[in-house]
Amino acid sequence: MNELILMAHVFFGVACIVTTVWLFVDVLHADESNLNRIRKTSCAAAVFMWLSFLIGGYWYVVSYKVDKAIILKGPWPFAHSFFMETKEHLVIILLLLATYIPIAASNNLAVDKAARRVVLGVASGIVLLALLIEGNGAIIAMGVKVALLAKQH
């Protein structure tokens, strides 16, 4: 069950990234015909981010203590001490950006160039930060693997 929870966490994080890239492209070509889709896509990105956060938070509280102990005893303790700690702090910024993007996208982006630039900037921030956080998650997972492999040898 832990693996399913963790996979759902990653799935919704990636869904947020893909949806935000889609949003970015739509906003680049904003006109009256795609404003409704832009608003729906921005809401979907926010929902996906919050789902990833809530599922990941549940996993962190319930299951991570075992992985943390394994990581800290293994050859990559920095996978927790740097990468998990960094992820914990950066996710707050990501949540704020993902929560804000539907608000920013509620403007008429077809005519308001300043609002369009804000949405493009926030979307860029979401994608870059989410990719960084996904990379941190990969290093954390690898920290568990290398620790378990080191135990076998």
N, CA, C and O of each residue as an XYZ file, in Angstrom:
612
protein
N       0.819     -1.203      0.000
C       0.000      0.000      0.000
C       0.863      1.268      0.000
O       0.519      2.262     -0.640
N       1.994      1.220      0.729
C       2.882      2.382      0.749
C       3.337      2.777     -0.650
O       3.414      3.960     -0.980
N       3.638      1.768     -1.469
C       4.096      2.049     -2.826
C       2.999      2.717     -3.648
O       3.285      3.618     -4.437
N       1.759      2.294     -3.479
C       0.638      2.915     -4.207
C       0.450      4.365     -3.782
O       0.205      5.240     -4.612
N       0.566      4.605     -2.499
C       0.440      5.974     -2.001
C       1.550      6.838     -2.580
O       1.302      7.952     -3.041
N       2.761      6.327     -2.555
C       3.894      7.078     -3.079
C       3.767      7.292     -4.588
O       4.101      8.363     -5.094
N       3.287      6.283     -5.300
C       3.087      6.428     -6.751
C       1.995      7.456     -7.054
O       2.113      8.214     -8.017
N       0.945      7.487     -6.249
C      -0.112      8.493     -6.445
C       0.440      9.893     -6.206
O       0.095     10.832     -6.924
N       1.292     10.031     -5.204
C       1.939     11.319     -4.915
C       2.724     11.805     -6.136
O       2.587     12.953     -6.557
N       3.533     10.931     -6.686
C       4.343     11.277     -7.861
C       3.444     11.522     -9.073
O       3.666     12.469     -9.827
N       2.432     10.676     -9.263
C       1.521     10.828    -10.395
C       0.872     12.213    -10.405
O       0.850     12.877    -11.441
N       0.350     12.647     -9.273
C      -0.314     13.947     -9.244
C       0.685     15.095     -9.370
O       0.347     16.152     -9.902
N       1.917     14.897     -8.884
C       2.948     15.905     -9.102
C       3.278     16.061    -10.575
O       3.392     17.178    -11.080
N       3.429     14.939    -11.262
C       3.702     14.978    -12.706
C       2.484     15.534    -13.458
O       2.642     16.284    -14.421
N       1.282     15.172    -13.025
C       0.062     15.708    -13.653
C       0.025     17.227    -13.522
O      -0.401     17.918    -14.446
N       0.468     17.749    -12.384
C       0.547     19.199    -12.204
C       1.525     19.814    -13.201
O       1.238     20.848    -13.804
N       2.675     19.177    -13.373
C       3.678     19.694    -14.311
C       3.129     19.697    -15.737
O       3.205     20.710    -16.431
N       2.582     18.575    -16.168
C       2.064     18.461    -17.542
C       0.932     19.464    -17.770
O       0.883     20.126    -18.806
N       0.041     19.569    -16.817
C      -1.087     20.494    -16.942
C      -0.603     21.943    -16.997
O      -1.153     22.762    -17.734
N       0.416     22.247    -16.221
C       0.934     23.617    -16.210
C       1.667     23.947    -17.506
O       1.603     25.082    -17.977
N       2.358     22.980    -18.083
C       2.970     23.208    -19.403
C       1.879     23.455    -20.442
O       1.995     24.357    -21.272
N       0.823     22.650    -20.392
C      -0.322     22.843    -21.290
C      -0.896     24.247    -21.096
O      -1.180     24.946    -22.069
N      -1.064     24.653    -19.849
C      -1.574     25.987    -19.541
C      -0.658     27.058    -20.134
O      -1.134     28.016    -20.742
N       0.633     26.899    -19.960
C       1.603     27.862    -20.481
C       1.420     28.055    -21.980
O       1.371     29.187    -22.463
N       1.319     26.950    -22.719
C       1.163     27.020    -24.177
C      -0.168     27.689    -24.538
O      -0.221     28.513    -25.452
N      -1.231     27.340    -23.830
C      -2.526     27.973    -24.084
C      -2.472     29.476    -23.823
O      -3.044     30.259    -24.581
N      -1.794     29.875    -22.765
C      -1.710     31.300    -22.428
C      -0.872     32.047    -23.461
O      -1.148     33.210    -23.754
N       0.150     31.392    -24.017
C       0.921     32.024    -25.095
C       0.024     32.397    -26.264
O       0.277     33.379    -26.963
N      -1.027     31.609    -26.473
C      -1.949     31.822    -27.587
C      -3.337     32.204    -27.086
O      -4.346     31.801    -27.663
N      -3.380     32.983    -26.007
C      -4.662     33.333    -25.393
C      -5.504     34.192    -26.334
O      -5.050     35.196    -26.883
N      -6.740     33.755    -26.491
C      -7.751     34.553    -27.174
C      -9.107     34.158    -26.592
O      -9.191     33.283    -25.731
N     -10.145     34.800    -27.062
C     -11.479     34.561    -26.494
C     -11.891     33.088    -26.580
O     -12.658     32.616    -25.741
N     -11.397     32.367    -27.571
C     -11.839     30.987    -27.774
C     -11.249     29.997    -26.760
O     -11.813     28.920    -26.563
N     -10.134     30.338    -26.119
C      -9.545     29.370    -25.187
C      -9.491     29.857    -23.740
O      -8.862     29.214    -22.899
N     -10.132     30.971    -23.440
C     -10.110     31.483    -22.068
C     -10.744     30.515    -21.077
O     -10.240     30.344    -19.967
N     -11.837     29.886    -21.466
C     -12.501     28.930    -20.576
C     -11.585     27.731    -20.294
O     -11.484     27.271    -19.157
N     -10.926     27.235    -21.338
C      -9.993     26.109    -21.158
C      -8.809     26.527    -20.286
O      -8.348     25.740    -19.460
N      -8.318     27.738    -20.456
C      -7.218     28.244    -19.628
C      -7.630     28.247    -18.157
O      -6.861     27.822    -17.294
N      -8.818     28.715    -17.876
C      -9.293     28.765    -16.485
C      -9.448     27.363    -15.900
O      -9.074     27.117    -14.753
N     -10.000     26.447    -16.693
C     -10.163     25.068    -16.214
C      -8.815     24.389    -16.016
O      -8.619     23.670    -15.036
N      -7.894     24.611    -16.933
C      -6.568     24.005    -16.832
C      -5.818     24.542    -15.618
O      -5.128     23.790    -14.929
N      -5.951     25.830    -15.358
C      -5.277     26.402    -14.181
C      -5.839     25.812    -12.892
O      -5.092     25.560    -11.946
N      -7.138     25.594    -12.851
C      -7.753     24.955    -11.671
C      -7.285     23.503    -11.540
O      -7.016     23.027    -10.436
N      -7.191     22.806    -12.673
C      -6.723     21.413    -12.641
C      -5.290     21.342    -12.114
O      -4.966     20.459    -11.320
N      -4.438     22.256    -12.546
C      -3.047     22.262    -12.057
C      -3.019     22.448    -10.540
O      -2.256     21.781     -9.841
N      -3.844     23.345    -10.045
C      -3.894     23.587     -8.595
C      -4.407     22.349     -7.854
O      -3.858     21.963     -6.822
N      -5.454     21.736     -8.385
C      -6.006     20.527     -7.750
C      -4.968     19.411     -7.739
O      -4.787     18.741     -6.723
N      -4.285     19.208     -8.866
C      -3.264     18.156     -8.928
C      -2.146     18.412     -7.912
O      -1.663     17.485     -7.261
N      -1.743     19.676     -7.785
C      -0.674     19.995     -6.828
C      -1.132     19.721     -5.408
O      -0.386     19.143     -4.617
N      -2.345     20.127     -5.076
C      -2.849     19.894     -3.721
C      -3.031     18.405     -3.441
O      -2.763     17.949     -2.329
N      -3.482     17.646     -4.433
C      -3.604     16.197     -4.235
C      -2.230     15.573     -3.987
O      -2.073     14.734     -3.100
N      -1.249     15.984     -4.770
C       0.106     15.474     -4.573
C       0.611     15.821     -3.179
O       1.208     14.983     -2.504
N       0.374     17.037     -2.756
C       0.811     17.481     -1.432
C       0.125     16.698     -0.316
O       0.784     16.241      0.618
N      -1.183     16.545     -0.409
C      -1.920     15.848      0.653
C      -1.550     14.368      0.727
O      -1.361     13.818      1.813
N      -1.449     13.736     -0.432
C      -1.063     12.320     -0.455
C       0.378     12.159      0.035
O       0.668     11.272      0.838
N       1.271     13.009     -0.446
C       2.663     12.959     -0.001
C       2.794     13.272      1.483
O       3.602     12.659      2.180
N       2.006     14.219      1.963
C       2.028     14.544      3.391
C       1.571     13.383      4.248
O       2.139     13.114      5.306
N       0.539     12.695      3.782
C       0.066     11.509      4.496
C       1.179     10.458      4.552
O       1.465      9.898      5.610
N       1.799     10.202      3.405
C       2.880      9.214      3.345
C       4.039      9.634      4.257
O       4.615      8.803      4.959
N       4.371     10.914      4.240
C       5.475     11.425      5.056
C       5.214     11.173      6.542
O       6.095     10.708      7.265
N       4.005     11.480      6.987
C       3.664     11.331      8.405
C       3.572      9.864      8.809
O       4.020      9.487      9.892
N       2.993      9.035      7.941
C       2.733      7.642      8.294
C       3.931      6.728      8.023
O       4.214      5.837      8.825
N       4.626      6.928      6.927
C       5.595      5.929      6.475
C       7.039      6.389      6.366
O       7.936      5.547      6.395
N       7.305      7.669      6.242
C       8.657      8.112      5.914
C       9.675      7.836      7.017
O      10.866      7.716      6.729
N       9.242      7.733      8.262
C      10.207      7.549      9.358
C      11.082      6.313      9.149
O      12.254      6.312      9.526
N      10.521      5.267      8.555
C      11.297      4.049      8.283
C      12.339      4.340      7.211
O      13.511      3.999      7.376
N      11.924      4.968      6.114
C      12.861      5.310      5.040
C      13.933      6.281      5.538
O      15.106      6.158      5.183
N      13.525      7.235      6.353
C      14.483      8.203      6.888
C      15.586      7.494      7.674
O      16.767      7.797      7.507
N      15.200      6.564      8.519
C      16.198      5.820      9.301
C      17.133      5.035      8.390
O      18.339      4.985      8.633
N      16.592      4.428      7.357
C      17.409      3.667      6.399
C      18.385      4.607      5.688
O      19.572      4.303      5.570
N      17.881      5.743      5.220
C      18.730      6.708      4.506
C      19.860      7.201      5.399
O      21.018      7.235      4.982
N      19.523      7.581      6.624
C      20.532      8.161      7.522
C      21.616      7.172      7.916
O      22.726      7.586      8.251
N      21.326      5.873      7.885
C      22.336      4.859      8.197
C      23.112      4.420      6.960
O      24.096      3.689      7.070
N      22.672      4.865      5.780
C      23.304      4.441      4.538
C      24.385      5.394      4.069
O      24.733      6.343      4.772
N      24.921      5.141      2.871
C      26.014      5.956      2.342
C      25.570      7.325      1.794
O      26.412      8.164      1.475
N      24.260      7.548      1.687
C      23.758      8.828      1.174
C      22.885      9.539      2.214
O      21.714      9.790      1.926
N      23.377      9.870      3.378
C      22.527     10.548      4.368
C      22.054     11.918      3.895
O      21.037     12.427      4.367
N      22.796     12.514      2.959
C      22.395     13.806      2.398
C      21.070     13.724      1.636
O      20.415     14.741      1.412
N      20.677     12.504      1.239
C      19.386     12.352      0.555
C      18.256     12.812      1.463
O      17.243     13.326      0.989
N      18.428     12.630      2.758
C      17.436     13.184      3.688
C      17.848     14.581      4.151
O      17.082     15.537      4.031
N      19.063     14.684      4.679
C      19.459     15.922      5.357
C      19.464     17.139      4.438
O      19.244     18.257      4.904
N      19.707     16.949      3.164
C      19.641     18.081      2.235
C      18.403     18.019      1.346
O      17.624     18.971      1.306
N      18.215     16.915      0.637
C      17.181     16.879     -0.391
C      15.759     16.813      0.173
O      14.872     17.486     -0.351
N      15.516     16.031      1.217
C      14.177     16.011      1.808
C      13.893     17.323      2.525
O      12.792     17.864      2.428
N      14.881     17.829      3.241
C      14.676     19.102      3.940
C      14.394     20.225      2.937
O      13.535     21.073      3.178
N      15.109     20.230      1.828
C      14.875     21.238      0.788
C      13.486     21.069      0.192
O      12.761     22.046      0.006
N      13.119     19.835     -0.106
C      11.800     19.551     -0.680
C      10.687     20.032      0.245
O       9.705     20.616     -0.212
N      10.838     19.789      1.530
C       9.830     20.206      2.504
C       9.597     21.708      2.479
O       8.471     22.165      2.674
N      10.645     22.475      2.244
C      10.514     23.930      2.247
C      10.056     24.473      0.899
O       9.247     25.399      0.846
N      10.561     23.910     -0.180
C      10.186     24.400     -1.508
C       8.734     24.104     -1.856
O       8.115     24.847     -2.618
N       8.191     23.035     -1.310
C       6.813     22.664     -1.639
C       5.829     23.747     -1.178
O       4.761     23.897     -1.771
N       6.172     24.490     -0.144
C       5.288     25.573      0.318
C       5.183     26.651     -0.762
O       4.092     27.148     -1.042
N       6.300     27.005     -1.357
C       6.287     27.989     -2.445
C       5.478     27.454     -3.619
O       4.689     28.179     -4.226
N       5.684     26.183     -3.931
C       4.956     25.556     -5.039
C       3.449     25.562     -4.786
O       2.666     25.830     -5.697
N       3.049     25.269     -3.564
C       1.619     25.305     -3.224
C       1.038     26.708     -3.379
O      -0.080     26.873     -3.866
N       1.798     27.709     -2.965
C       1.325     29.092     -3.113
C       1.160     29.460     -4.585
O       0.156     30.055     -4.975
N       2.152     29.103     -5.396
C       2.068     29.410     -6.831
C       0.906     28.669     -7.489
O       0.162     29.247     -8.282
N       0.755     27.384     -7.156
C      -0.317     26.583     -7.752
C      -1.690     27.074     -7.305
O      -2.653     27.003     -8.068
N      -1.781     27.566     -6.085
C      -3.051     28.106     -5.594
C      -3.355     29.448     -6.249
O      -4.514     29.778     -6.499
N      -2.313     30.211     -6.522
C      -2.488     31.537     -7.121
C      -2.828     31.491     -8.610
O      -3.523     32.378     -9.107
N      -2.357     30.486     -9.320
C      -2.495     30.518    -10.784
C      -3.956     30.573    -11.258
O      -4.219     31.260    -12.245
N      -4.915     29.899    -10.625
C      -6.304     30.067    -11.078
C      -6.823     31.495    -10.841
O      -7.659     31.994    -11.594
N      -6.319     32.134     -9.795
C      -6.718     33.521     -9.535
C      -6.197     34.422    -10.649
O      -6.933     35.247    -11.191
N      -4.923     34.255    -10.983
C      -4.323     35.059    -12.051
C      -4.959     34.758    -13.397
O      -5.119     35.661    -14.218
N      -5.322     33.507    -13.636
C      -5.912     33.113    -14.923
C      -7.376     33.535    -15.046
O      -7.971     33.395    -16.115
N      -7.951     34.039    -13.982
C      -9.351     34.481    -14.060
C      -9.488     35.809    -14.798
O     -10.599     36.213    -15.142
N      -8.377     36.487    -15.042
C      -8.399     37.726    -15.829
C      -8.665     37.409    -17.290
O      -8.559     36.262    -17.724
N      -9.009     38.436    -18.032
C      -9.197     38.254    -19.474
C      -7.819     38.302    -20.134
O      -7.342     39.369    -20.519
N      -7.203     37.163    -20.256
C      -5.835     37.077    -20.768
C      -5.758     37.372    -22.261
O      -4.671     37.604    -22.791
N      -6.890     37.366    -22.937
C      -6.902     37.680    -24.367
C      -6.576     39.152    -24.609
O      -6.016     39.501    -25.648
N      -6.918     40.002    -23.668
C      -6.685     41.441    -23.851
C      -5.701     42.036    -22.842
O      -5.071     43.055    -23.125
N      -5.564     41.422    -21.689
C      -4.713     41.958    -20.622
C      -3.321     41.327    -20.696
O      -3.084     40.244    -20.162
N      -2.406     42.033    -21.374
C      -1.055     41.488    -21.569
C      -0.276     41.381    -20.263
O       0.531     40.466    -20.099
N      -0.502     42.286    -19.351
C       0.200     42.221    -18.062
C      -0.236     40.979    -17.286
O       0.597     40.282    -16.706
N      -1.532     40.704    -17.277
C      -2.034     39.497    -16.597
C      -1.501     38.246    -17.278
O      -1.170     37.263    -16.615
N      -1.417     38.284    -18.601
C      -0.876     37.140    -19.340
C       0.582     36.888    -18.939
O       0.982     35.738    -18.759
N       1.375     37.952    -18.799
C       2.779     37.795    -18.377
C       2.868     37.224    -16.964
O       3.756     36.423    -16.672
N       1.959     37.632    -16.093
C       1.955     37.094    -14.732
C       1.680     35.594    -14.764
O       2.372     34.819    -14.103
N       0.668     35.181    -15.533
C       0.332     33.753    -15.611
C       1.488     32.975    -16.219
O       1.814     31.888    -15.742
N       2.107     33.501    -17.250
C       3.257     32.826    -17.857
C       4.414     32.702    -16.854
O       5.072     31.664    -16.787
N       4.652     33.745    -16.092
C       5.718     33.703    -15.087
C       5.425     32.716    -13.974
O       6.300     31.957    -13.558
N       4.187     32.729    -13.493
C       3.812     31.799    -12.417
C       3.856     30.361    -12.933
O       4.341     29.467    -12.239
N       3.352     30.136    -14.145
C       3.382     28.789    -14.726
C       4.823     28.308    -14.886
O       5.127     27.151    -14.599
N       5.698     29.182    -15.339
C       7.119     28.824    -15.462
C       7.701     28.464    -14.109
O       8.441     27.489    -13.983
N       7.369     29.246    -13.107
C       7.848     28.965    -11.756
C       7.356     27.628    -11.240
O       8.109     26.879    -10.616
N       6.090     27.327    -11.502
C       5.525     26.048    -11.066
C       6.263     24.893    -11.725
O       6.670     23.945    -11.053
N       6.436     24.973    -13.036
C       7.081     23.867    -13.759
C       8.521     23.681    -13.293
O       8.936     22.556    -13.012
N       9.279     24.751    -13.208
C      10.685     24.627    -12.813
C      10.823     24.126    -11.375
O      11.644     23.254    -11.090
N      10.020     24.682    -10.481
C      10.079     24.258     -9.086
C       9.608     22.820     -8.917
O      10.198     22.057     -8.152
N       8.550     22.449     -9.627
C       8.041     21.073     -9.532
C       9.057     20.072    -10.084
O       9.222     18.988     -9.524
N       9.733     20.422    -11.166
C      10.775     19.532    -11.694
C      11.928     19.385    -10.697
O      12.462     18.290    -10.517
N      12.305     20.480    -10.058
C      13.352     20.426     -9.038
C      12.916     19.526     -7.881
O      13.703     18.719     -7.388
N      11.677     19.667     -7.457
C      11.162     18.862     -6.346
C      11.047     17.396     -6.753
O      11.343     16.512     -5.949
N      10.623     17.123     -7.984
C      10.580     15.731     -8.473
C      11.982     15.133     -8.458
O      12.161     13.976     -8.077
N      12.979     15.917     -8.870
C      14.363     15.449     -8.822
C      14.818     15.158     -7.402
O      15.521     14.177     -7.159
N      14.418     16.007     -6.466
C      14.731     15.748     -5.057
C      14.118     14.429     -4.611
O      14.760     13.643     -3.915
N      12.880     14.189     -5.010
C      12.214     12.934     -4.659
C      12.954     11.732     -5.213
O      13.052     10.698     -4.553
N      13.471     11.864     -6.419
C      14.236     10.763     -7.022
C      15.513     10.492     -6.227
O      15.889      9.337     -6.027
N      16.171     11.545     -5.781
C      17.397     11.367     -4.995
C      17.071     10.739     -3.640
O      17.835      9.913     -3.141
N      15.950     11.122     -3.046
C      15.528     10.528     -1.775
C      15.263      9.034     -1.960
O      15.702      8.218     -1.150
N      14.550      8.680     -3.019
C      14.276      7.265     -3.302
C      15.582      6.510     -3.537
O      15.738      5.376     -3.084
N      16.507      7.132     -4.238
C      17.795      6.493     -4.482
C      18.579      6.350     -3.183
O      19.338      5.394     -3.023
N      18.408      7.285     -2.254
C      19.060      7.180     -0.952
C      18.628      5.932     -0.205
O      19.438      5.285      0.459
N      17.344      5.595     -0.317
C      16.851      4.362      0.301
C      17.467      3.154     -0.399
O      17.935      2.221      0.254
N      17.465      3.176     -1.722
C      17.989      2.035     -2.483
C      19.459      1.779     -2.209
O      19.852      0.637     -1.972
N      20.282      2.827     -2.236
C      21.720      2.613     -2.017
C      21.986      2.157     -0.582
O      22.931      1.406     -0.338
N      21.167      2.602      0.362
C      21.335      2.154      1.750
C      20.981      0.682      1.878
O      21.672     -0.066      2.568
N      19.915      0.265      1.219
C      19.526     -1.160      1.271
C      20.541     -2.030      0.543
O      20.844     -3.136      0.990
N      21.063     -1.544     -0.565
C      22.093     -2.295     -1.288
C      23.373     -2.400     -0.476
O      24.030     -3.441     -0.479
N      23.729     -1.329      0.218
C      24.936     -1.343      1.038
C      24.816     -2.351      2.179
O      25.811     -2.957      2.579
N      23.624     -2.529      2.696
C      23.387     -3.505      3.766
C      23.635     -4.936      3.279
O      24.098     -5.781      4.045
N      23.330     -5.206      2.015
C      23.474     -6.546      1.460
C      24.925     -6.935      1.254
O      25.243     -8.124      1.231
N      25.800     -5.975      1.105
C      27.193     -6.279      0.774
C      28.083     -6.194      1.961
O      29.288     -6.422      1.847
